[in-house]
Amino acid sequence: MITLFHHPFCPHSRSVRLALAELGVQPRLVEERVWERREEFLALNPEATTPVLIEEGRPAVPGAAIIAEYLDETHGADAGDRRLLPADPFARVEVRRLTRWFHEKMFAEVTTFLVTERVYKQTMRGDQGGGPPDTSAIRAARHNIRYHLAYIGWLARQRTWLAGERMSYADLAAAVHLSVADYLGDVPWNEDEAAKGWYLADLRDKATGEKPEYYGAHGMNLQRAYQIICMMVGANPDKFKELAESRTQGRVKVEVYPNSQLFKDGEEMQMLQLGNVQMLAPSVSKFGPLGAREFEIFDLPYIFDNYDELHKVTSGPIGQLLFKKLESKGIIGLTYWDNGFKVMSANKPLRAPADFRGLKMRIQSSKVLDAQMRALGATPQVMAFSEVYQALQTGVVDGTENPPSNLYTQKMNEVQKYVTLSDHGVIEYAVIVNKKFWDGLPADIRDELSKAMKEATDYGNSLSVKENDDALDEIKKAGKTEIVTLTPDQDEAMRKAMMPVYKDVASRVGQPLIDEFLKETGRGPMN
């Protein structure tokens, strides 16, 4: 009985499994996570690498290359046409050369980056090397694989099999490295039809482990999976992950990272366009620098009076029209997520426009929000969200505008004595995906993801209302912040003071679009 210590995503392990299958040997498979450094496994292979083969009553055989030679010596003579190492010594040289190329060079330049960053690190603890993927390593792998794919294509055009007239260890080695990358969606098959034809015609089923049947019996359901790296916060992305993976039966894997964990604030959009992340949920204010200024209309003061009015726009034709503005930039818009209606905060009560004069108020990067604060007599200060608490604490800024949930979760209420329930604007997120990635998904996968996103949006938007209500209650209970409720006259004065903003930014966001917004909601900002 042969036992093989392996990992499903280790290409060297895969090559040994393929070789055993070709020789008609069904091993007992033991999945080994080498980063756990089990003492029993280290006793078999102090190098702590897979694969390791053990034939009953014999010493352990470590490493794909050594195992290949061992299998040829012990089983090759009886394999006939299925022998993977030719008898001719000169032919063996070419097989060994190419096998080494793929197992060492391609592994070092491509596969190790993809597997480590996108698979292994997701299951490792922090002290084992786990954590967010290194996107620079992934980019390097995606660049390097093109060279290897071209080489495989060249070999496939010159020969029947990569090393000659018969399938050999060289074919298995190339196929398993491609199979790992293909599972993760990182093989640019459109760049070399010869390589694609060689792989699909003869080796795909072998390399993925879908055949023979006993591979599946050991948990190797390696049908092509699509990975979505999301940068977003809140309950919505977690709900989407749950629904997407369930609806697609594991064909989609979703990784969720909080904003700024992988990239700095301001870099995320470029990373999405480059394909280094597949999905974002930025504030709509961030589309202005991208050249889609129309999205800044969401920042106009009092353009929405309640969630029903907001959803008439985001769920209707205007919301879709705005998303069309992104497609030329390589972005597809999927849906809108609510963060909530904004309140004003400061260390003095803000009951009238005059109370804002001379205050430094933090805003998101938006020309509309800039104009809004100036209309009130305040000095707007653009600042990253992650820096706001410290800036308020140290007096770099005097106040800010945010939904109550943001104030509470970031503990801003601890350094702000007053919160005015102005409900003067909204913070809205747009869920966007890389267009090339989205268009490249199979239609059935896109359909299931769209359904999952719709359900996650309904769930998250309902939860947002509750979270803001709960946050306001907690701020009141904390007793450090006085809640200011505007009288009808005070509310009207605030609206009147901010009305010039509409005229100031009409040329930027478009007066026709403003008119369409107001027509859709059936009201004006003063009523």
N, C-alpha and C positions, 0 to 999 in steps of 0.2 A: 504494500500500500504506500502510495506517495502522498505526502503532505506538503502543501505549498503555503508558506506565510506570504501574504500579499496585501496590497491595498487596491481597491477598485480603480482609483485614479492614478496609480503609479504605472507609467507606460512600460517600464521594464517588467513589472509583474504581469501586465497584459500580454507581453510578447511571450512569456513563458507559458501562460495559459493557452495561448494559440498553438504554441509548439506541441504541448501535451495533447491538445485536441487533434492535431494533425497526425500524431503518432498513435491515436486511439487510446490514450491514457486519461482516465478520469480521476483527478486528485481530490483529496480532502482539502478544502480551502479554509484557511484561518486568516481572518482580516487582522492586520497588524497596523496600529497607529504608532509609527516609529518615534514620534515626539513624546510619547508617554514613557519611553525607555524602560520597558518591562525587563526585570532582571532575567526572567526565563528566556526572553528573546535575545538579550545581549549575550547570554551564554552561548547561544547558537551563532550569532554574528555580532561580534564586538563593534563592528563598523556601524551598526544600527541602521541598516538600509534593507529595503525589500527589492527583489524577492529572495526567499531562502527556501530551498527544496530539501526535503528529508525523505529518503527511501528507507523503509523499515529495516533496522539493523545496521544502517550505514551512517557515516558522518554527514553533517549538514553541508549542503552545497550552496554557497552564497553568490548572488549576483547573476544577472541575465546572461552575460557572456560566458561565465564559467558553467552555468547550467546548460547553455546551448551545447557546449563541447561535451559535457557529461552525457546529455541525452543522445547525442550522436554516437558516442562511444558505446553506450549501453543499449540503445534501441535503433540506431540508424541503419545497421546492416539488415535488419528485418523489416524496415519501413518501405522498401521498394521505391515506387515513384513518389512516395510521400516524404522521402528523406529530404531534410531541409539544408543539409550541408553536403555539397557534391563530393564525389569520391576523388575527382581530379584535383591535385594540389594547387594548380594554377587557378582553377575556377573557385576554389576555396578562398584564395587570397582576395578576390573581388567581393565575395560574399562577406568576408570578415571586414574588409575595408568599409563597405557601405553600412554594415550593421554597426560598426563603431561610429561612423559618421552620424547616424541617426540617434543612437543611444548616448553618445557623448556630446557631439557638437550641437545637434538640434535640441537635445535636452537642455544643454547649458544656455542656449540662446533663445529658446522659445518655451518649451514645455514646463521647465522648472518654475519659471515666472508665473505662468498661467495657473498651474496647479497650486503652487504655494499661496499666491495672492488671492485667488478666487475660490479655492476649495479648502485647503488645509488650514489656513489662518482663521477660517470661520468656525472651526471646531477646536482650535487650540485655546488654552487659557493664556492670559497675558504673560505669565512667567514662562510659557512654552514658546512664545513668539507670536501669539495670536493678536488680532486687532484689525483695524481697517486695512483694506488692500493698498499697496503702494502703486498708485496709478502710473508713475513713471516706469516701473518695471513692466506693467501690463502694456503700456505704449511701446516699449522696446520689443516685447514679444510679438506684438502685432506687426511691427515693422520687419522684424527678422524672419517671420514665417513666410513672407512673400518670396524671399530668396530661396528658402528650402523647398517651397512649393514649386518654384520654377525649376529647381534642380531635379526634383522628382518627375516633373513633366518632361524634361529633356531626356531623362533615362527611359521613361515610358515610351517615348517616340523612337528611341534607338533600338530597344530590345523588346522581347516578348514579356519578360519580367525584369525587375530592376537590375538584377545581377547577371542575367543571362536568359537561357531558354526555359528554365524551370523556376517555380516559386521556391524561395529560400528564406533563410533568416533575415535577409536584407529587406524583403517585402514586408515581413511581419513587423520589423523594427520601424520602418517608415509608416506603416499603417497605424500602429498603436499610438504614435505621437500625433498623427493627424486626427485620430479618433478622439483623443482627449481635447484637442483644440476645437474640433468640430462640435463636440458635446457642449462646449462653452460658447459656441457661436463665433469663433475667432479664425476661421479658415476662409480666405477670400477666393472661393472656388471659381468665381467668374474670371479670375486672372489667368487660369491655365486649364484648358479643356482636357488636355492629355492626362494631367495628374488627376483631374476629377473623374475622367473615364476609367483610368486604371483603378482608382479607389472604389468607385461605385460598382463597377462591373464585377470585381473579383474579391475585394477585401473588406468592404464595409461591414457586412454581417459578422465576419470573423473578428474584426478589430473592435467592434463595439461590444462584443460579448453576447450578442443576442442569439447566437448559435455556437455550439450545440446547446440543447435545452438545459443541460445541468448548470450552465452559467447562471441562468435565471434563477435556478433553485437556490443559489447562494446570494441572492439579493442584487444581482447585476442587471437591473432594469435601466439600461443606458440608452433609451430612446432619446433623440436629440432634445436637449433642454435649452431654454432661453433664459438668460440671466438679466434681471433688471436691477441696476444699482440706482437707488433713489436717495436723493438728498432732500429731506423734508422733516417736519416736526409734527407732533400731535398724535391724536388717536387715528386720524384718517389713514395715514400710510400703513399703520399696523393692521388696520381692518382690511385695507386693500391687499396687503401681503397674504393675510389669511384667506381671503376670498379668491385671489388670483391663483394661488398654489392649489387650493381645493378644486376650483372649477376646471383647471387644466390638468388635474390629476398628476401634479408634480412636473409637468412639462415646462412650467415657468417657475423659476426661483427668484424671489425678490429679496434684495438686501437693502435695509433701511438705515441710513446714517443721518444724524442730526445735521442741520445746516452748519457749515464751516468746519465740520470734522474732517472732511477730506480735502477741501480747498478753502481758501480765504474768501471772505465775503466780497463779492464782485467778480470772482473767478468762475463761479459755478456755471454761468451762462455760456462762457466760452468752452468750458469742459463738456457741457451738453452738446454744443455744436460740433465738437471734435469727436464725440462718441465715447468719451472717457466715463461719463455717467449717462444713463439712458433716460432718467426721469427726474424732474425737479418740480417744486411747488413754490416758486418765488412770489413775493408780493408783486401785484400788477404795476406798482410804481417803478419796478426795475426794468420795464420794457422800454422806457424812454431813451436811455443811453444806447439801446439796441437799434434805435431808429423807428420804433413803433410808439410814437408819442400819443397816439389815440388812447392808449390804455390809461393815461394819466387822467382821463375824464372821471375815473372812479374816485380820484382824490378831490374832486370839486366839493366844496362844503354844501351840505344840505341837499345834495342831489337825490338822495334817498331818505325817506322818512321812516321806513320799516323794512323788515326782511321780505315781505311780499313784493314790495316795489323793486328791491334788489334782485330778487329771483325772476321777476318778469324780464329783466335784462339779461342776467347770466344764463338763464335756461331758454332764452328765446333767440330770435334771429340776429339781434344786435350782438349778443355774446359770441355767436358763431362767426359773424362778420369780422369782429375784432380778431378772432383766432386766425382767420384767413390772412391777416397782415403778417403773420409769423412764418408762413410756409416758405416764402422766398428766402428766409434766413435759416432754413433747414430745421424748422421746429414745427411740430404739430401740437395744437391745443386740444386737450381732452375735456376738461371741466373746470369749474370754479369752486373753490372752497372758502367758506366764510371764516373770518377770524373774529369779526364782531364790530359793533359800532363803537366809535372812539369817545373817550372822555378827556378832559384837560386836567393836568395836575401841576401844582407849583407849591411853593412855601408861603403863598399868600392866597386869599380867596379870589377866585376869578369869576366875578358876577357880571362884569361889564367890559366892553372893549377897552376902556381906559385902564383897566387893571393889568392889561398885557404890556403896556408901554414900557420899554426898556428891558423887558425880560428876554433872556436867551433861551429859546425853545428848541429842543431837539426835534428834528423831522427826518423822515426817510428822504432819500435823494429823489426829489420831484419838484419840477418848476411850479407846479400847481400848489403844492404844499408850501413852497417858498413864498409864493404870492399871497397865500392865505394868512401866514403869520405876519407878513409885512402889512397886510390890510388891517390887522389888529394892533399894529404898532410894535410888535415884538421883532426880535432879531432871530431869524431861523439859523439853526446849526445842524448841518448834515452830519450824522454820526452812525456808525455800525450799531446794531441792536445790542450786541454783546458788550458794548462799552458804556451803555447808558447808565446803568446803576452807579458805577464808580464816578461818572461825570456828574450825576446828580448829588452824590455823596460829598464830592469835593468842591462843588459849586462851579464846575466848568460850564454847566448849563443850569438854568433855574427851573425848568419844567419840561414837560413833554406831552404828547398826545398818544393814547393807546387804548385798546379795549381793556376792560377791567382784568380779564384773565392774564394779559401780558404784564400789567402792573403787579398783580399778585404773585405770579409764578417767578418773576424776576426780582421780587421783594422791593420794587420801587416805592411802594406805599410806605415802607419803613423810613424813607428819606424824603417823603413829600407830605406836607402837613395838610394839604387840601386837594380834594378831587371834585371837579365840577362835572355833573352829569349833563354834558352838552349834547351828546349823540350827534355831533356835527358832521361826521363822516364815517367811512368804513375802511377797514383793512381787509382786502380781498386777495386771495392767492389764486394763481392760475396753474393748474397741473399741465405740464408740458412734457413732450417726449422728443427724442431725436428722430427726425423724419425718416432718415435712411433706415434706422433700426425698426421703426414702427411699420414702414411700408414693406420691409423684408420679412415680417412675421407671416406665417401661414394665416389664411383668412379665418379659419376656425379659432386660432389662438387669439387673433385680434378681437373677434366677436366675444369670446369669453372674458377677455381683459376689459373690454368696454362695459360689459354687464357688471363685472366686479367693481369697476370704477364708479359706475352709477350707484350701486348699492353702498359703496364706501362713502360716496359724497352725501347721500341722503342721511346715512348714519352720522357722519362727522358734522354736518351742518346742524342737525338737531342737537348734537352734543355740545356744539359751540355755544348755543344759546344758554344751555344749562350751566356750562362752565363759567360764562361771564356773570350770570346771576349768582352762582355760588361764590365766585371770586369777590364780587361786591359785598356779599354777606360777610365773608371772612375779613375783608378790609374793615368793615364796620365793627366787627367783633374785636379786632386787634386793638382798636381804640387809639391808634396813633395818627389817624387821618380823619379829618372832618369832611363829610360828604355835603357838597353844595348842590341844592336843587334849584334850578332857575325858575323864576316866576314867568308867566306868559309874556310880560313886558320885557323882562331881561332876555328871554329867548328871542323875541322879535328884534331887539337891539343887536344881539349877536349876529343874527341872520343878515340884518341890514348892513352891518359893518363889513361882512364878508362878500356881499353881492358884487362889488367891483372886480372880484377875482374872475368871474365869468367873462367879463369883457377883456380883462387883461390876458387871458390864456386862450381866447376863442381862436386866434390865428394859429395857436400851437396844436390844439386838439381838434379843431374844426367846429365852426358854429353849426353846420348841418348835423353833425353827430350829437352835439349838445341838444339840439332841437328834437332829434330822434329819441334821445334818452328821456327827455321830459314828456314827450308824447307817449312813450311806452308806459311811463309811470303814472301818467294822467294828472300831473301836478307840476307846480313850480316850486322853486327853492324857498319862496317866502310863504308858502301855505302848506 
